[in-house]
Amino acid sequence: MPAPRTLADLEADIARDLELTAHPRAPWLQPKTSGGQPVLDCLVVGGGQCGVAVAFALKRDKVDNILVLDRAPEGREGPWVTYARMHNLRSWKDQTGPDLRIPSLTYQAWHEAQFGADHFAAMRWIPKEYWNDYLLWFRRVTGIPVRNGVSAGRIGPARTDDGLPCLSVETSDGTIFARKVVLATGQDGFGEWWMPDFVKALPRALRAHAAEEIDFAALRGKVVAVLGAGASAFDNAAVALEAGAREVHLFCRRAEPMVIQPYRWLTFAGFIRHLHEMPDEWRWRFMSMILGLREGFPQDTYNRVNAFPNFTMHVGRSWTGARAEGGRAVLETARGDFAADYAICGTGVRMDAALVPELAGCADNIALWSDRYAPPAEEANDRLSAFPYLAPDYAFEERRPGETPWIRDIHFFGIGTSMSFGPAGSSINAMTIAVPRIAAGVTRGLFAADLPRLYADLRAYDLKQVELDPTRIAAE
């Protein structure tokens, strides 16, 4: 079949593809209420790429009574036009993800329908703004219901009016009831963007995390210090340089910068599909090595900063303290103090469920890796022990069984899944395997809770598919 020549042609193909692959078509869920209020079958918190992909998978399984919430305005979900400061995605341009392997829904199909196949062939990486536009288009053509500008809060147990367990979710738009909740809340969904306490203690006018909004124009003519040597640290250093900073100094805590990208190695079906099924010691061994290496920076990112003569990289020079002095940030290091007009921390995230508003009612009873597995002394790592220990369907497990059984109806899909599943909750490349798994976990729970009603439906089923002719039946 020739490729669609316009976006309208592509959308016609999508409608046909979805119709052709809609089997099984039978609806199997019934509306529920709680205190007279409607109950969703699933509420997805987070309208970025992971949230819309999960919602699409659920709709494919005839779970239509769903809603996606996102606190951001439409078009600003996720990092792509907010704190992502690279020019392009770092994944291959021919990746598949939210499309769940439906060819007409792939990024490549969308790009070629708008700009042509030659344009796609000539492009090396996907510009992040294009990816953001693609995600907005994807949710429109798949009919994903998204409510923007709404923040989710505390989740707690509730009951439907016919006695089934469900969840209540406090939001900025009132309480929402749902039988299942998926937290597709991104990088900081199980904790916070982390920076050293001594940096956090500096006046806000002197410091920021790389994930925060930063007025880079105000850094023109200033000395900027960046802590970290991952891709996002380099991205922020580059934007500061491009904005006219007088000097930018990047401080790598390691003696040797990380020039290998371990996530390139693990992108194969065996690892992504089956890591969570392996014994804990192997899951820990693989992921502690990968997360210990941290995410590397690509050549293009390095070239971007290295093009500026006023960029300096310091290796093996961590910050050990900081103070405000004379309107500047004085950063303490083993090689002496360094004074900067502004400090940016590209230091990633820290796992801590107690910091997540949605988990305020259950954080102390969510099982962590430290509750389930004790690694050999040489492999011990407190940072990794704080990751949640998730069930095979991405649901939270109880640290103390019986105290909060309702958390099994909360499924988590963010960077915090890494220790249990690998990069399945944070990688576009893993979506085609990971998303159907979490969707199946949701549908399994809905099916299990409905067994008595479904069995009664079966017993009452009396739709004939044949009308017998009594005159052709021999009398006994």
C-alpha positions, 0 to 999 in steps of 0.5 A, spaced: 500 500 500 502 506 498 504 511 504 498 516 505 500 523 502 496 527 507 494 527 514 487 527 512 489 520 508 492 518 514 487 519 519 482 515 514 487 509 514 487 510 522 480 509 522 480 503 518 485 500 521 482 501 528 475 498 525 479 492 522 482 490 529 477 492 534 475 484 535 473 482 540 468 488 540 463 486 546 462 491 551 463 487 558 463 492 563 457 496 567 457 503 569 458 503 577 456 509 582 459 510 589 454 515 593 450 516 587 456 519 583 459 515 577 465 511 578 470 510 572 473 504 570 480 507 570 483 514 572 489 515 569 493 521 572 498 524 567 497 526 560 504 525 557 506 519 552 505 514 558 498 516 560 495 516 553 498 510 551 495 506 557 489 509 555 489 507 548 491 500 550 485 500 555 480 503 550 482 497 545 480 492 550 473 496 551 475 499 557 471 506 555 469 509 561 476 512 563 479 519 564 486 522 563 488 528 568 494 532 567 495 538 571 498 542 565 495 546 560 493 542 553 500 542 549 504 542 555 504 535 558 510 532 559 517 535 558 518 536 551 516 544 551 517 545 558 524 542 561 526 538 556 532 542 553 535 538 548 534 539 541 532 532 539 529 526 542 535 521 544 531 515 541 531 512 534 527 516 529 524 509 527 522 507 534 515 505 536 511 507 542 504 509 543 502 506 537 502 499 540 505 497 533 499 499 529 503 502 523 498 508 521 499 511 528 507 511 528 511 517 529 514 515 522 507 515 518 505 522 522 511 525 519 511 523 512 504 524 511 506 532 513 513 533 511 514 527 506 518 520 506 524 524 503 524 529 509 523 523 514 529 519 511 534 525 511 532 527 518 537 524 523 533 525 530 526 527 532 525 534 534 522 534 541 517 539 538 515 535 533 514 529 538 510 533 542 505 535 536 505 528 534 502 526 541 497 531 541 495 529 534 495 521 537 490 523 543 486 526 538 485 521 533 485 515 538 479 519 542 483 519 549 479 523 554 484 528 557 482 533 562 487 538 563 489 543 568 487 538 574 491 536 579 490 529 583 491 529 590 490 523 596 488 517 593 483 512 598 479 506 599 471 507 597 466 502 595 461 502 589 454 502 591 453 495 589 459 493 594 465 493 590 472 496 592 474 502 588 478 508 590 477 515 591 481 521 588 481 528 591 483 533 585 483 540 584 476 539 580 473 535 586 473 528 588 473 522 582 471 515 584 475 510 580 475 502 580 483 503 578 488 508 578 494 508 573 499 513 576 503 515 569 506 521 573 513 521 569 520 522 572 518 525 579 512 520 580 515 516 586 519 522 589 522 529 587 527 532 583 533 532 588 538 536 589 543 537 595 540 540 601 546 545 601 544 547 594 537 547 596 538 552 602 541 557 597 536 563 596 532 561 590 534 567 586 541 563 586 539 556 584 535 551 580 534 544 578 534 542 571 527 540 571 525 547 573 523 553 569 529 557 569 530 564 566 536 563 561 535 570 558 537 573 565 543 569 565 546 573 560 553 575 562 553 571 568 557 565 571 553 559 571 555 552 575 552 546 573 552 540 577 552 533 574 554 530 567 548 527 564 544 529 558 540 534 562 546 537 565 549 538 559 542 540 555 542 546 561 549 548 560 548 549 553 542 553 553 545 557 558 551 558 553 546 560 547 543 565 552 549 569 552 552 566 559 559 569 560 562 562 563 559 556 564 562 550 568 560 543 569 562 539 575 562 532 574 562 528 580 566 522 577 573 522 576 571 519 569 565 522 565 560 517 563 561 516 555 557 509 555 549 509 554 547 503 557 540 504 555 542 502 548 544 495 550 538 493 554 533 495 548 531 488 546 525 484 547 528 479 552 530 484 557 524 489 556 519 483 556 522 478 561 526 482 566 521 482 571 520 475 571 527 474 573 529 472 580 530 478 584 538 477 585 538 478 577 533 484 577 538 487 582 544 486 579 542 488 572 539 494 574 544 496 580 549 496 574 545 500 569 542 505 574 549 506 577 552 508 571 547 513 570 545 516 563 550 518 558 550 524 554 550 523 546 556 526 542 551 531 539 549 534 546 557 534 547 558 538 541 553 543 543 557 545 549 564 544 546 562 549 541 563 555 546 570 557 548 567 559 555 565 552 557 569 548 562 568 541 564 571 539 571 571 532 572 572 529 579 570 535 582 563 534 586 560 540 591 561 539 598 557 545 601 554 552 598 553 558 601 550 565 599 556 571 599 555 577 596 549 576 592 553 569 589 553 562 590 559 560 593 560 552 591 565 548 596 569 543 593 575 539 595 579 543 590 577 550 593 571 554 593 568 556 586 563 562 585 558 563 581 552 567 579 547 561 578 547 554 580 543 549 576 543 541 579 542 536 573 542 531 579 536 527 577 530 524 582 530 521 589 525 516 590 520 517 596 513 516 596 512 520 602 513 526 598 507 524 593 500 527 594 497 522 591 500 517 596 499 521 602 494 515 605 499 509 603 506 511 603 508 508 609 505 501 607 508 501 600 513 495 599 520 498 597 526 494 594 529 494 601 523 490 604 523 485 599 531 484 597 537 484 601 543 484 596 550 482 597 554 487 601 558 489 595 552 491 591 548 495 597 545 501 594 541 505 599 538 510 593 536 503 589 533 500 595 528 506 596 525 504 589 518 501 589 517 493 589 512 492 584 507 487 582 507 483 575 502 488 573 505 494 576 501 495 582 503 497 589 504 491 594 503 492 601 509 492 606 505 490 612 499 485 608 492 487 610 493 494 612 492 497 605 489 492 601 486 497 596 493 499 593 493 493 589 488 497 585 493 503 584 498 501 578 504 505 577 508 507 570 513 512 571 521 512 572 520 508 579 518 502 575 526 501 573 528 496 579 522 492 578 521 492 570 527 496 567 526 502 563 519 500 562 515 506 565 520 511 562 522 509 555 518 510 548 522 504 546 519 499 551 512 502 550 509 496 545 511 491 551 510 495 557 503 498 556 499 492 554 502 489 560 499 494 565 493 495 561 492 487 562 493 488 569 487 493 569 483 489 565 484 483 570 483 486 576 476 489 573 474 482 571 476 478 577 472 483 581 466 482 576 466 475 576 459 474 580 456 478 575 459 475 569 457 468 571 450 471 572 450 474 566 452 467 563 447 463 566 442 468 564 445 468 556 439 466 552 441 469 545 439 463 540 444 463 534 439 458 530 432 457 530 430 450 529 424 447 525 420 443 529 417 439 523 424 436 521 425 433 528 423 426 529 418 425 534 420 419 539 
